[in-house]
Amino acid sequence: MVGRRRGSRATRGSQKPQQQSTGGPRKRLREPALFAKEAGYESEVPHEKLTIAQAKRGTPAIRPVRVYADGIFDLFHSGHARALMQAKNLFPNTHLIVGVCSDDLTHRYKGYTVMTESERYEALIHCRYVDEVVRDAPWTLSPDFLKKHKIDFVAHDDIPYTSAGSEDVYKHIKEAGMFVATQRTDGISTSDLITRIVRDYDLYVRRNLQRGYTASDLNVSFIREKKIRLQNQVDRMKETVKTVEEKSKHFVHSVEEKSQDLIHKWEEKSREFISNFLESFGPGGAWHVIQEKSGRMLQALSPYTSPVASPRGSPSSSPTRGRSPSPPSPQSPRSPRSSATYPKGASAHPSTSLSSMSEGDDDEKETALSLKHSVYR
């Protein structure tokens, strides 16, 4: 049914002349629905009684099927809109009429409303499924009312509606075969919305005080107003403290993450430095090899150590490394020539030659010692 009702553009265009000729629904959804005339519905086309089967087949084609749905529609919500959507889609070509009861009738039979009757009328004419709104609708539908508005069928949920001393105000409509049932939407109703407001009364009072309403507007005493405002300030402070705490936690967490990263990088650099140091200066490292090579070069380039005179009568150490002591010179120790040629190998151990001299010849000893020192200088 929905597919045919929302068919192609050509189909909708072909239906427009019929709606215009019969005083049908509004031409565009940009416009609100019309209010019903007090005199009722007038049409040049004769209004014949239809059966549900005929209406579902889309007959007669010369006029739409006029379906009526009534209610209070206080705090108009999605449950109301869904019920009207079902009523609108009952038949291929439906003209939906919605009856809204007045404040006086509603307060008498059902209870006090939040919205006034004018506000409820305005809410209904701006619903997309509604074609016509009947103001000050009756509580119980009479034959004269049905005839006046040329109503073919009445749409409502199938639950018996007990009110105004009747077990079911739609009983006679059902017996006449003019009743079409719709489904209620669970979880949403005007009573549920009011219950939420009453249950959270303090919350909504505080909300409206924050939005600029006065205590007299909300029917709240002076002391209660001050208490609520103080509580609002306390709540704002708590919220501020909570926000600061969350930000500080986030900051501390970010600092910890960065410090961990820095420590990790420092440890990696430290390990890398120690490894490079050990490779350079450890055993078998480059520096150790350089030291060994430089030591060998210095050892090869350094001169022999100076000889040291031995005490009388004791053999002296060799002035050269690994050389065996040379035999004494065959030349006479008294000759000055032998003293001049002494360092060229004949006198490898001058201390030995000196010790071999006689102890009484002191002048020759002093001369030999002076020659020795002059040569090694």
C-alpha positions as CSV (number, residue, x, y, z in Angstrom):
1,M,0.0,0.0,0.0
2,V,2.8,2.4,0.8
3,G,4.5,1.7,-2.5
4,R,1.4,2.5,-4.5
5,R,0.6,5.5,-2.5
6,R,4.2,6.8,-3.0
7,G,4.3,5.7,-6.6
8,S,5.8,7.4,-9.6
9,R,5.5,11.1,-10.3
10,A,3.1,10.5,-13.1
11,T,0.8,8.5,-10.7
12,R,0.8,11.3,-8.2
13,G,0.1,13.8,-10.9
14,S,-2.9,11.8,-12.1
15,Q,-4.3,11.8,-8.5
16,K,-4.1,15.6,-8.1
17,P,-7.1,16.5,-10.2
18,Q,-9.3,14.0,-8.3
19,Q,-8.2,15.5,-5.0
20,Q,-8.8,19.1,-6.2
21,S,-12.3,18.3,-7.6
22,T,-13.4,16.5,-4.5
23,G,-11.9,19.0,-2.0
24,G,-9.2,16.4,-1.2
25,P,-6.0,16.6,0.8
26,R,-3.5,19.4,0.6
27,K,-1.6,19.7,-2.6
28,R,1.9,19.9,-1.2
29,L,3.5,18.8,2.0
30,R,4.9,22.3,2.5
31,E,1.4,23.4,3.5
32,P,-0.3,22.5,6.8
33,A,-3.5,20.5,6.8
34,L,-6.9,22.2,6.6
35,F,-9.3,22.6,9.5
36,A,-12.7,21.0,8.8
37,K,-15.6,23.3,8.1
38,E,-18.3,23.6,10.7
39,A,-20.9,22.8,8.1
40,G,-19.2,19.5,7.3
41,Y,-17.8,18.1,4.1
42,E,-19.6,19.0,0.9
43,S,-19.0,17.3,-2.4
44,E,-20.7,17.1,-5.8
45,V,-19.9,13.4,-6.0
46,P,-22.4,11.2,-4.3
47,H,-21.0,9.6,-1.2
48,E,-21.9,5.9,-1.2
49,K,-21.2,3.5,1.7
50,L,-18.0,1.4,1.1
51,T,-16.9,-1.9,2.5
52,I,-13.4,-2.5,3.6
53,A,-12.8,-4.9,0.7
54,Q,-13.9,-2.2,-1.8
55,A,-11.7,0.4,-0.1
56,K,-8.7,-1.9,-0.3
57,R,-9.3,-2.4,-4.0
58,G,-9.1,1.3,-4.5
59,T,-12.8,1.8,-5.4
60,P,-14.4,4.0,-6.2
61,A,-11.7,5.8,-8.2
62,I,-13.6,9.1,-8.3
63,R,-13.0,9.9,-4.6
64,P,-10.6,9.0,-1.8
65,V,-11.6,6.9,1.2
66,R,-12.3,9.1,4.1
67,V,-10.8,7.7,7.3
68,Y,-11.3,9.3,10.7
69,A,-9.0,9.0,13.8
70,D,-9.6,10.9,17.0
71,G,-7.7,11.5,20.2
72,I,-6.3,14.0,22.7
73,F,-2.8,14.2,21.3
74,D,-1.3,15.9,24.3
75,L,2.5,16.2,24.1
76,F,2.3,15.0,20.5
77,H,4.9,12.2,20.2
78,S,6.1,9.4,17.9
79,G,3.4,7.1,19.1
80,H,0.7,9.5,17.9
81,A,2.5,10.0,14.5
82,R,2.8,6.2,14.0
83,A,-0.9,5.6,14.6
84,L,-1.7,8.3,12.1
85,M,0.7,6.9,9.6
86,Q,-1.0,3.5,9.8
87,A,-4.4,5.2,9.4
88,K,-3.2,7.1,6.3
89,N,-1.8,3.9,4.7
90,L,-4.9,1.7,5.3
91,F,-6.1,2.1,1.7
92,P,-4.5,3.1,-1.6
93,N,-6.3,6.4,-1.7
94,T,-7.0,7.8,1.8
95,H,-8.1,11.1,3.1
96,L,-7.2,11.2,6.8
97,I,-9.4,13.3,9.1
98,V,-8.2,13.7,12.7
99,G,-10.6,14.8,15.5
100,V,-9.1,16.6,18.5
101,C,-11.1,17.0,21.6
102,S,-11.3,20.3,23.4
103,D,-9.8,21.1,26.8
104,D,-13.2,21.2,28.5
105,L,-14.2,17.7,27.3
106,T,-10.7,16.3,28.0
107,H,-10.5,17.6,31.5
108,R,-13.9,16.3,32.2
109,Y,-13.4,12.7,31.0
110,K,-9.7,12.1,31.0
111,G,-7.7,14.6,33.0
112,Y,-5.7,17.8,32.8
113,T,-3.5,18.3,29.8
114,V,-0.1,19.9,29.4
115,M,-0.8,21.5,26.1
116,T,-3.9,23.7,25.4
117,E,-6.4,22.7,22.7
118,S,-5.0,25.4,20.4
119,E,-1.5,24.0,20.7
120,R,-2.8,20.5,20.1
121,Y,-4.7,21.6,17.0
122,E,-1.5,23.3,15.6
123,A,0.5,20.1,16.3
124,L,-1.9,18.0,14.3
125,I,-2.2,20.2,11.2
126,H,1.6,20.1,10.8
127,C,1.8,16.3,10.8
128,R,2.5,15.1,7.3
129,Y,0.0,12.3,7.4
130,V,-3.0,14.5,8.3
131,D,-5.2,16.0,5.6
132,E,-7.9,17.6,7.7
133,V,-8.4,18.4,11.4
134,V,-11.7,18.6,13.2
135,R,-11.6,20.9,16.2
136,D,-13.7,20.2,19.3
137,A,-14.4,16.7,18.3
138,P,-17.0,14.7,20.2
139,W,-16.0,12.1,22.8
140,T,-18.4,9.6,21.4
141,L,-19.1,9.4,17.6
142,S,-22.7,9.8,16.7
143,P,-24.3,8.8,13.4
144,D,-25.0,12.5,12.6
145,F,-21.3,13.3,13.1
146,L,-20.2,10.5,10.8
147,K,-22.7,11.6,8.2
148,K,-21.8,15.3,8.5
149,H,-18.1,14.6,7.7
150,K,-18.8,11.8,5.2
151,I,-16.7,9.3,7.2
152,D,-16.2,5.9,5.7
153,F,-14.1,4.3,8.4
154,V,-12.8,5.0,11.9
155,A,-9.2,4.0,12.8
156,H,-8.1,3.3,16.4
157,D,-6.3,0.6,18.3
158,D,-8.4,-2.5,19.0
159,I,-8.1,-2.3,22.8
160,P,-11.6,-1.5,24.3
161,Y,-11.7,2.2,25.3
162,T,-13.6,2.4,28.5
163,S,-14.9,6.0,29.2
164,A,-17.9,8.1,29.8
165,G,-19.9,5.3,31.3
166,S,-19.3,3.0,28.3
167,E,-17.2,-0.2,28.2
168,D,-16.1,0.6,24.7
169,V,-16.8,3.9,23.1
170,Y,-16.2,2.3,19.6
171,K,-18.5,-0.6,20.1
172,H,-21.2,0.7,17.8
173,I,-18.6,1.6,15.2
174,K,-17.3,-2.0,15.3
175,E,-20.8,-3.4,15.0
176,A,-21.4,-1.2,11.9
177,G,-18.3,-2.6,10.2
178,M,-16.7,0.8,10.0
179,F,-13.8,0.1,12.5
180,V,-10.2,-0.4,11.2
181,A,-7.6,-1.4,13.9
182,T,-4.2,0.2,14.2
183,Q,-1.3,-0.9,16.4
184,R,-0.1,1.0,19.5
185,T,3.6,1.9,19.9
186,D,5.0,0.4,23.0
187,G,7.3,2.4,25.3
188,I,5.9,5.8,24.5
189,S,2.8,7.6,25.6
190,T,1.8,11.0,27.1
191,S,1.4,9.4,30.5
192,D,4.9,8.0,30.3
193,L,6.3,11.4,29.5
194,I,4.5,13.1,32.4
195,T,5.8,10.3,34.7
196,R,9.3,11.0,33.7
197,I,8.9,14.7,34.5
198,V,7.3,14.1,37.8
199,R,9.9,11.5,38.8
200,D,12.8,13.8,37.9
201,Y,11.0,17.0,39.2
202,D,14.1,18.4,40.9
203,L,16.3,17.9,37.9
204,Y,13.9,19.7,35.6
205,V,13.4,22.6,38.1
206,R,17.2,23.1,38.3
207,R,17.3,22.9,34.5
208,N,14.7,25.6,34.0
209,L,16.3,27.8,36.7
210,Q,19.5,27.6,34.8
211,R,17.7,28.6,31.6
212,G,16.5,31.8,33.2
213,Y,13.0,30.9,34.6
214,T,12.2,32.5,38.0
215,A,11.0,30.7,41.1
216,S,7.5,32.1,40.6
217,D,7.4,30.8,37.1
218,L,8.1,27.3,38.4
219,N,6.0,27.7,41.6
220,V,9.0,27.2,43.8
221,S,9.5,28.8,47.2
222,F,12.3,31.3,47.8
223,I,14.3,29.0,50.2
224,R,14.0,26.1,47.7
225,E,15.2,28.3,44.9
226,K,18.3,29.3,46.8
227,K,19.0,25.7,47.8
228,I,18.7,24.6,44.2
229,R,21.0,27.4,42.9
230,L,23.5,26.5,45.6
231,Q,23.4,22.9,44.5
232,N,23.9,24.0,40.9
233,Q,27.1,25.8,41.9
234,V,28.3,22.8,43.9
235,D,27.7,20.6,40.9
236,R,29.5,23.0,38.6
237,M,32.5,23.0,41.0
238,K,32.5,19.2,41.0
239,E,32.4,19.2,37.3
240,T,35.3,21.6,37.1
241,V,37.4,19.6,39.5
242,K,36.6,16.5,37.6
243,T,37.6,18.1,34.4
244,V,40.9,19.4,35.9
245,E,41.6,16.0,37.4
246,E,41.1,14.3,34.1
247,K,43.4,16.8,32.3
248,S,46.0,16.4,35.0
249,K,45.9,12.6,34.7
250,H,46.2,12.9,31.0
251,F,49.2,15.2,31.5
252,V,50.9,13.0,34.0
253,H,50.3,10.0,31.7
254,S,51.9,11.8,28.8
255,V,54.9,12.9,30.9
256,E,55.4,9.3,32.1
257,E,55.3,8.1,28.5
258,K,57.8,10.7,27.4
259,S,60.1,10.0,30.4
260,Q,60.0,6.3,29.7
261,D,61.0,7.0,26.1
262,L,63.8,9.2,27.2
263,I,65.1,6.6,29.7
264,H,64.9,3.9,27.0
265,K,66.8,6.1,24.5
266,W,69.4,7.0,27.2
267,E,69.9,3.3,28.0
268,E,70.4,2.5,24.4
269,K,72.9,5.3,23.9
270,S,74.8,4.2,27.1
271,R,75.0,0.6,25.9
272,E,76.2,1.8,22.5
273,F,78.9,4.1,24.1
274,I,80.1,1.4,26.4
275,S,80.3,-1.1,23.5
276,N,82.3,1.4,21.4
277,F,84.6,2.1,24.3
278,L,85.3,-1.5,24.9
279,E,85.9,-2.1,21.2
280,S,88.4,0.8,21.2
281,F,90.2,0.5,24.6
282,G,89.5,-3.1,25.7
283,P,91.8,-6.1,25.4
284,G,92.4,-6.7,21.7
285,G,91.0,-3.3,20.9
286,A,92.4,-0.7,18.5
287,W,94.0,1.3,21.3
288,H,95.7,-1.7,22.7
289,V,97.1,-2.6,19.4
290,I,98.4,0.9,18.8
291,Q,100.0,0.9,22.3
292,E,101.8,-2.4,21.5
293,K,103.0,-1.2,18.1
294,S,104.2,2.2,19.6
295,G,105.9,0.3,22.4
296,R,107.8,-1.8,20.0
297,M,108.8,1.2,17.9
298,L,110.0,3.1,21.0
299,Q,111.9,0.0,22.1
300,A,113.5,-0.3,18.7
301,L,114.5,3.4,18.5
302,S,115.7,3.9,22.2
303,P,119.5,3.8,22.9
304,Y,121.2,1.3,25.2
305,T,121.3,2.1,28.9
306,S,124.4,3.6,30.4
307,P,126.7,1.1,32.3
308,V,127.1,1.3,36.0
309,A,130.5,0.8,37.8
310,S,130.7,-2.3,39.9
311,P,132.4,-2.4,43.2
312,R,135.9,-3.5,43.5
313,G,136.5,-7.2,43.0
314,S,132.9,-7.9,41.7
315,P,132.1,-8.6,38.1
316,S,130.0,-5.9,36.3
317,S,126.9,-6.4,34.2
318,S,127.1,-6.3,30.5
319,P,126.3,-2.8,28.9
320,T,124.8,-4.6,25.9
321,R,121.7,-6.8,25.7
322,G,122.5,-10.5,25.3
323,R,126.1,-10.0,24.5
324,S,128.9,-12.2,26.1
325,P,131.7,-10.4,27.9
326,S,134.7,-9.7,25.7
327,P,138.2,-10.9,26.6
328,P,140.6,-8.4,28.1
329,S,142.6,-6.2,25.7
330,P,146.1,-7.5,24.9
331,Q,147.4,-3.9,24.9
332,S,149.1,-2.6,27.9
333,P,146.9,-0.7,30.3
334,R,149.7,1.8,30.8
335,S,149.6,2.9,27.1
336,P,147.6,6.1,26.4
337,R,146.7,4.7,23.0
338,S,144.9,1.8,24.5
339,S,142.9,4.2,26.5
340,A,141.9,6.1,23.4
341,T,140.7,3.0,21.6
342,Y,139.0,1.7,24.6
343,P,135.3,2.1,23.6
344,K,135.7,0.3,20.2
345,G,135.4,-3.2,21.7
346,A,138.7,-4.0,23.4
347,S,137.4,-2.5,26.6
348,A,133.8,-3.8,26.6
349,H,134.1,-4.0,30.4
350,P,136.1,-1.1,31.6
351,S,135.3,-1.9,35.2
352,T,137.0,-5.2,34.8
353,S,140.1,-3.7,33.3
354,L,140.2,-1.1,36.0
355,S,140.0,-3.8,38.7
356,S,142.8,-5.7,37.1
357,M,145.2,-2.8,37.6
358,S,147.4,-2.8,40.6
359,E,146.1,-1.1,43.6
360,G,149.2,1.0,44.1
361,D,149.0,2.7,40.8
362,D,146.5,5.4,41.7
363,D,147.4,7.9,39.1
364,E,146.7,5.5,36.3
365,K,143.3,4.6,37.8
366,E,142.2,8.2,37.9
367,T,143.3,8.7,34.3
368,A,141.3,5.7,33.2
369,L,138.2,6.8,35.0
370,S,138.3,10.2,33.6
371,L,138.6,8.8,30.1
372,K,135.7,6.5,30.7
373,H,133.4,9.3,31.7
374,S,134.5,11.5,28.9
375,V,133.7,8.7,26.4
376,Y,130.2,8.0,27.7
377,R,129.2,11.5,28.0
